C-alpha cells in the first residue's frame, strides 16, 4: 500500500502507538443505510429530516402557566399527538396523574386528581405511559406452582417470565416496559416489567403475546382478561421488510455488520437501547431467524462471500490473479499458497459455507482454519470442481480465517464463491426501543450495514505483467 488515503490513515494511527507497537488496516467499506426514509412505524417519537432522518423522543411537554397547589388543571405549551384520554402524565418529575379531559384549543389537560405541590412555568410534564389491557386470561402453562404451591408465580421460561397477552393502541416490542398497579388507582404503586419477547398474534386488534424480565406472584389474579396495565411511552420504531443491497459483482452483499447511529445530545445518563433483527430469504414471509436482540456491530454471516474478496486478504505464500468468475491462486516454488484475514469482530458459531475449488492439472490439498480452532485438511482432485465445506459449526468464535493450498510448485488453483447451503439472508426487518424521556436528549438513525469483506466492485487494482501484485490493493477508485 505505497500511497493514498489508506496509507496515510495507517501512518497516523501508527505514529501515536507506544514504542514497538504496530497496526493493521482492514478493508471494511462504507456504512450503507438501508432504511433511508424511515418508512416504518414510529411510536412516541418523531422523525427529523427527510433523507436519512433521525428519530427523537416525543414524550415531553412544559407548563405554559404556573400550576398551583391543589389544582387539577394544567396548561402546557404544546400537546403531542400521543397524549390522549386516560394516559398518565408525570408533572415536575414527581406526581403521576391520569388525563381525564383535553382542551386542544388552549393546550389544557384536566387531571383525575389535584396536584400536591405547585410548579412554576416551564416545569417538565412527561407523557409517562398509555393504558393497555390484558387480552384473555393467563394460560395455566404460564403459571409455576412447583416452588411454593401456596404462592403461584409467573413461570420462568427460556424467553423470560410468561407468556401472557396484552392489547391496546400500539404494538409492544422487546425492550418496552409495561406496568401493573399493585394497588388499584394508586399510580405510585406501579411495578414495571421489561418485555423480553414480543410476538404479534392478532394484527387487527394489536394483540401481542409477551414475556417479561421478572416474575409476578398470583398471576391468575393479576393477568385476567380486561385488566388495565400501562405501556411506558418510550421511543420505538418498527421498520418495513427491507432488501439487503446487492453488488455489481454478485447478487449477495456478503457478510456484514448490523449497526445504527445513536447517542445522547446532552450530558445525561445514556439511554438503554434494545434493537431486534429478523432475517428473511427472498420472496418468502417465513423468517430465517429472529426477532433476535443484537448489539451494535453484530456480524451477520449467513450470506455468500464473493471470491474476489480473497484479493484483499493478507497474502502469505504464492500469488493471485483474476480469471472470469474465479480468483486464481498460483503456488510458489515450494508448492504453497496461503491467504489470511482477521475477522473483526469475531465470526460467530455457527457459520458455514461451501467453497468451489478447481485445481488445474495436479491434485492438491486444501487447508483452512478458523483460529483459534483446529486446522482442517481436505484433499482436492485435479481438473474437477471440488465442493469443500468451510465449517465453523462448533468450537470458539473465530478471530482469524486462513486458507492454504499444498501442491505442485507453480500450479494454479481456481477459487469460486463461498456459497451458503439453502436459503440465505436477503431481507431484514428491525425494531428499536429506547428507554428515554425528555426534550431532545437523544437521537438515533435507522439501520446501517457494513460489509465485512471488500470486493472489486468498489476497488480497482494495479498489476505487474498481468498478475495481481503481491495480494495488495494499490489504489482506490477515485471516480
MITORRO-708214 format. One record per residue (C-alpha): residue in three letters; x, y, z negated. Coordinates in steps of 0.05 Angstrom, whole numbers, plus 5000, padded with zeros to 4 digits. Each point is the difference from the previous one (the first is absolute). Last residue first. Layout:
kollo|xx|yy|zz
ala|X|Y|Z;
...
This chain:
kollo|xx|yy|zz
unk|4714|5165|5197;
unk|5057|4991|4952;
unk|5003|4924|4994;
unk|5051|4985|4947;
unk|5071|4980|5013;
unk|5052|4946|4988;
unk|4957|4943|4974;
unk|5052|4949|4979;
unk|5002|4925|5015;
unk|5072|5003|5022;
unk|4984|5035|5066;
unk|4944|4967|5038;
unk|5031|4975|5064;
unk|4994|5031|5069;
unk|5074|5015|5004;
unk|4993|5043|4937;
unk|4930|5017|4979;
unk|4965|5060|4971;
unk|4933|4988|4969;
unk|4930|5029|4999;
unk|4954|5008|4941;
unk|4925|5005|4988;
unk|4975|4941|5043;
unk|5066|4966|4983;
unk|4974|4972|4934;
unk|5009|5022|4928;
unk|4984|4953|4942;
unk|4962|5014|4936;
unk|4951|5046|5035;
unk|4969|5051|4953;
unk|4924|5006|4994;
unk|4959|5058|4975;
unk|4934|4998|4962;
unk|4962|5064|4988;
unk|5029|5059|4963;
unk|4998|5019|4927;
unk|4991|5063|4958;
unk|5002|5015|4925;
unk|4986|5054|4948;
unk|4952|5039|5044;
unk|4950|5021|4946;
unk|4991|4944|4950;
unk|4989|4925|4996;
unk|5042|4940|5020;
unk|4994|4925|4999;
unk|5017|4990|5074;
unk|4964|4945|5038;
unk|5024|4977|5068;
unk|4968|4953|5049;
unk|5030|4966|5061;
unk|4982|4966|5066;
unk|5048|4967|5048;
unk|5003|4974|5071;
unk|5049|4957|5040;
unk|5027|4954|4946;
unk|5016|4930|5026;
unk|4958|4942|5023;
unk|5032|4931|5011;
unk|5073|4984|4988;
unk|5038|5066|5006;
unk|5054|5013|5052;
unk|5073|5022|4993;
unk|5012|5021|5072;
unk|5048|4966|5049;
unk|5074|4988|4989;
unk|5047|4977|5055;
unk|5065|4963|4986;
unk|5062|5009|5044;
unk|5064|4960|4994;
unk|5068|5035|4995;
unk|5028|4949|4951;
unk|4953|4940|4992;
unk|4953|4996|4941;
unk|4983|5029|4932;
unk|4944|5052|5000;
unk|4983|5048|4943;
unk|4940|5035|4968;
unk|5004|5042|4937;
unk|4944|5031|4960;
unk|5013|5041|4937;
unk|4962|5018|4936;
unk|4952|4941|5003;
unk|4949|4988|4945;
unk|5018|4936|4964;
unk|4982|4928|5016;
unk|4942|4975|5041;
unk|4968|5008|5068;
unk|5055|5041|5032;
unk|5004|4961|5065;
unk|5028|5016|5068;
unk|4971|4940|5036;
unk|5039|4989|5064;
unk|4966|4989|5067;
unk|5055|4976|5047;
unk|4988|5019|5072;
unk|5042|4954|5043;
unk|5068|5009|5034;
unk|5042|4970|4944;
unk|4969|4968|4938;
unk|5006|5038|4935;
unk|5013|4969|4931;
unk|4972|5039|4939;
unk|5040|5017|4937;
unk|4969|5038|4941;
unk|5040|5043|4951;
unk|4977|5001|4928;
unk|4962|5058|4969;
unk|5036|5064|4978;
unk|4995|5017|5057;
unk|4949|4981|5054;
unk|5048|4957|5040;
unk|5003|4975|5071;
unk|5045|4951|5036;
unk|4990|4978|5072;
unk|5041|4942|5029;
unk|5019|4993|5072;
unk|4990|4956|5062;
unk|5033|5025|5063;
unk|4980|5029|5067;
unk|4959|5060|4978;
unk|4970|4996|4930;
unk|4926|5024|4999;
unk|4971|5021|4933;
unk|4926|5015|4987;
unk|4991|5022|4928;
unk|4939|4979|4959;
unk|4986|5045|4940;
unk|4987|4996|4926;
unk|4995|5046|4939;
unk|4975|4971|4934;
unk|5032|5028|4957;
unk|5014|5074|5005;
unk|5055|5034|5041;
unk|5041|5046|4956;
unk|4993|5075|5010;
unk|5044|5011|5037;
unk|5020|4937|5037;
unk|5074|5004|5018;
unk|5017|4975|5069;
unk|5048|4947|5026;
unk|5027|4977|5067;
unk|5043|4939|5016;
unk|5033|4967|5060;
unk|5054|4947|4998;
unk|5034|4956|5051;
unk|5071|5017|4979;
unk|5013|5044|5061;
unk|4935|5038|4985;
unk|4929|4977|5016;
unk|4958|5044|5045;
unk|4930|5015|4975;
unk|4947|5024|5050;
unk|4936|5034|4979;
unk|4942|4979|5043;
unk|4941|5027|5041;
unk|5044|5023|5057;
unk|5071|4989|4975;
unk|5035|5047|4951;
unk|5070|4991|4972;
unk|5033|4978|4936;
unk|5070|4985|4974;
unk|5036|4948|4958;
unk|5007|5001|4924;
unk|4974|5046|4945;
unk|4953|5048|5036;
unk|4957|5041|4952;
unk|4928|5006|5024;
unk|4977|5050|5053;
unk|5005|4951|5058;
unk|4959|4949|4961;
unk|4940|5047|5006;
unk|5000|4984|5074;
unk|4969|4932|4983;
unk|4933|5031|4980;
unk|4978|4979|4931;
unk|4930|4970|4994;
unk|4954|5022|4942;
unk|4984|4971|4931;
unk|5055|5040|4966;
unk|4964|5056|4964;
unk|5050|5034|4954;
unk|4974|5043|4942;
unk|5031|5069|5006;
unk|4951|5032|4950;
unk|4965|4949|4957;
unk|4947|4950|5022;
unk|4936|4974|4969;
unk|4971|4946|5045;
unk|4933|5002|5037;
unk|5022|4955|5025;
unk|5026|4953|5053;
unk|4986|4974|5070;
unk|4932|5032|4998;
unk|4942|4974|5041;
unk|4969|5053|5044;
unk|5038|4974|5060;
unk|5019|5036|5064;
unk|5075|5003|4985;
unk|5024|4972|4933;
unk|4982|5036|4936;
unk|5036|5028|4939;
unk|4970|5029|4936;
unk|5041|5049|4958;
unk|4987|5029|4931;
unk|5030|5064|4971;
unk|4992|5017|4926;
unk|5030|5066|4977;
unk|5009|5025|4928;
unk|5014|5075|5001;
unk|5066|5028|4975;
unk|4995|5041|4936;
unk|5002|5074|5017;
unk|5050|5047|5032;
unk|4957|5021|5058;
unk|4988|4975|5071;
unk|5007|4927|4980;
unk|5018|4952|5055;
unk|4979|4958|5058;
unk|5024|4977|5068;
unk|4979|4930|5020;
unk|5036|4934|5012;
unk|4994|4929|5027;
unk|5066|4975|5027;
unk|5005|4965|5067;
unk|5012|4933|5033;
unk|4993|5004|5076;
unk|4958|5048|5041;
unk|4971|4943|5042;
unk|4976|5009|5072;
unk|5074|5005|5019;
unk|5050|5041|5039;
unk|4965|5068|5002;
unk|4977|4991|4929;
unk|4934|4985|4967;
unk|4966|5038|4944;
unk|4961|4963|4945;
unk|4926|5011|5013;
unk|4957|5031|4945;
unk|4938|4973|4966;
unk|4967|5062|4969;
unk|5031|5028|4938;
unk|4973|5003|4929;
unk|5019|5061|4958;
unk|4995|5015|4926;
unk|5009|5061|4954;
unk|4975|4985|4930;
unk|4930|5015|4976;
unk|4997|4946|4946;
unk|4943|4950|5014;
unk|4948|4996|4944;
unk|4956|4944|4974;
unk|4924|4996|4995;
unk|4970|4931|4987;
unk|4954|4981|5058;
unk|5011|4925|4997;
unk|5036|4980|4936;
unk|5074|5009|4989;
unk|5007|5019|4926;
unk|4956|4947|4968;
unk|5026|4942|5042;
unk|5070|5030|4991;
unk|5000|4987|4925;
unk|5072|5024|4993;
unk|5035|5035|5058;
unk|5067|4979|5027;
unk|5049|5047|5032;
unk|5029|5013|5070;
unk|4936|4996|5040;
unk|4971|4955|5054;
unk|4948|5027|5049;
unk|4944|4977|5045;
unk|4976|5060|5040;
unk|4928|5017|5020;
unk|4997|5061|5046;
unk|4926|4990|5016;
unk|5011|4993|5075;
unk|5070|4970|4994;
unk|4979|4942|4955;
unk|5056|4954|4973;
unk|5058|5050|5001;
unk|5059|4969|4964;
unk|5040|5038|4947;
unk|5060|4974|4961;
unk|5039|5031|4942;
unk|4950|5054|4981;
unk|5023|5039|4939;
unk|4955|5000|4938;
unk|4982|5062|4959;
unk|4962|4998|4935;
unk|4951|5058|4991;
unk|4984|5016|4928;
unk|5008|5075|5012;
unk|4941|4995|5048;
unk|4953|4983|4943;
unk|4933|4986|5034;
unk|5004|4925|4986;
unk|5058|4984|4953;
unk|5054|4955|5031;
unk|4989|5038|5065;
unk|5033|4963|5058;
unk|5049|5033|5047;
unk|5027|4982|5069;
unk|5070|5018|5024;
unk|5022|4991|5072;
unk|5068|4970|5014;
unk|4973|4946|5047;
unk|4939|5030|5035;
unk|4928|5016|4984;
unk|4950|5021|5053;
unk|4958|5062|4990;
unk|4927|5020|4987;
unk|4989|4943|4950;
unk|5007|4925|4991;
unk|5035|4954|4951;
unk|5015|4926|4999;
unk|5036|4957|4947;
unk|5064|4960|5004;
unk|5029|4996|4951;
unk|5068|5015|4969;
unk|5058|5003|5048;
unk|5016|4970|5068;
unk|5026|4933|4974;
unk|4946|4994|4947;
unk|4989|5026|4928;
unk|4926|4991|4984;
unk|4960|5057|4970;
unk|4988|4981|4927;
unk|4958|4955|4957;
unk|5005|5011|4924;
unk|4967|4944|4961;
unk|5029|4946|5043;
unk|5070|5030|4988;
unk|5056|4985|5050;
unk|4957|4953|5042;
unk|4941|5047|5011;
unk|5025|5031|5065;
unk|4949|5035|5044;
unk|5010|5012|5075;
unk|4974|4931|5020;
unk|4935|5018|4963;
unk|4985|5052|5053;
unk|4991|5073|4978;
unk|4929|5023|5010;
unk|4985|5034|5066;
unk|5029|5066|5026;
unk|5029|5039|4941;
unk|4990|5074|5011;
unk|5039|5060|5024;
unk|5000|5070|4972;
unk|5053|5051|5020;
unk|5063|5019|4962;
unk|5042|5058|4973;
unk|4986|5057|5047;
unk|5045|5049|4964;
unk|4985|5070|4972;
unk|5062|5040|4985;
unk|4995|5067|4965;
unk|5003|5060|5047;
unk|4952|5042|4958;
unk|5008|4985|4926;
unk|4973|4938|4964;
unk|4956|4997|4938;
unk|4995|4938|4958;
unk|4948|4946|4984;
unk|4968|5002|5068;
unk|4925|4986|5004;
unk|4971|4935|5026;
unk|4974|4974|5067;
unk|5036|5053|5040;
unk|4973|5049|5051;
unk|5051|5018|5053;
unk|4998|5068|5035;
unk|5034|5016|5065;
unk|4950|5057|5011;
unk|4968|4975|5064;
unk|5017|4927|4985;
unk|4957|4999|4938;
unk|5013|4931|4971;
unk|4963|4959|4947;
unk|5014|4947|4947;
unk|5076|4997|5007;
unk|5025|4952|4945;
unk|5049|5028|4950;
unk|5070|4982|4978;
unk|5036|5050|4954;
unk|5075|5010|4992;
unk|5038|5015|5064;
unk|4969|5069|5002;
unk|4934|4971|5024;
unk|4999|4928|5024;
unk|4945|4984|5050;
unk|4958|4937|5004;
unk|4956|4987|5060;
unk|4925|4996|4988;
unk|4980|5046|5058;
unk|5052|5014|5053;
unk|5072|5025|5000;
unk|5035|4965|5059;
unk|4986|5059|5046;
unk|5047|5042|4959;
unk|4966|5058|4962;
unk|5034|5067|5002;
unk|5020|5056|4952;
unk|4964|4968|4941;
unk|4941|5023|4958;
unk|4984|4960|4937;
unk|4934|4984|4965;
unk|4988|4960|4936;
unk|5025|5055|4954;
unk|5016|4986|4927;
unk|5066|5039|5002;
unk|5005|5048|5058;
unk|5025|4983|5069;
unk|5039|5058|5031;
unk|4983|5014|5073;
unk|5028|4972|5065;
unk|5022|4936|4964;
unk|5048|4959|5042;
unk|4989|4937|5041;
unk|5042|4938|5016;
unk|4983|4933|5031;
unk|5025|5010|5071;
unk|5066|4962|5000;
unk|5046|5014|5060;
unk|5010|4959|5062;
unk|5049|5021|5054;
unk|4987|5010|5073;
unk|5042|4972|5057;
unk|4964|5040|5053;
unk|4944|5042|4970;
unk|5024|5029|4934;
unk|4976|4991|4929;
unk|4954|4940|4988;
unk|4956|4999|4938;
unk|4991|4958|4938;
unk|4949|4966|4956;
unk|4992|4945|5053;
unk|5029|5002|5071;
unk|4975|4948|5050;
unk|5042|4985|5062;
unk|5020|5047|5056;
unk|5065|5021|4967;
unk|5021|5038|5064;
unk|5067|4968|5015;
unk|4988|4933|4967;
unk|5060|4963|5031;
unk|5054|5048|4978;
unk|5068|4975|5026;
unk|5062|5006|4957;
unk|5058|5005|5049;
unk|5051|4946|5012;
unk|5036|4957|4950;
unk|5071|4991|5024;
unk|5044|4985|4941;
unk|5059|5043|4978;
unk|5050|4965|4956;
unk|5038|5034|4943;
unk|5067|4996|4966;
unk|5028|5015|4931;
unk|5075|4995|4985;
unk|4997|5068|4965;
unk|4930|5021|4981;
unk|4951|5017|5056;
unk|4989|5072|5022;
unk|5038|4996|5065;
unk|4969|4933|5019;
unk|4931|5032|5005;
unk|5024|5057|5043;
unk|5040|4954|5046;
unk|4941|4953|5009;
unk|4955|5059|5018;
unk|5052|5024|5050;
unk|5003|4932|5032;
unk|4925|4998|5008;
unk|5000|5070|5029;
unk|5047|4984|5057;
unk|5070|4971|5003;
unk|5044|4938|5002;
unk|4949|4948|4977;
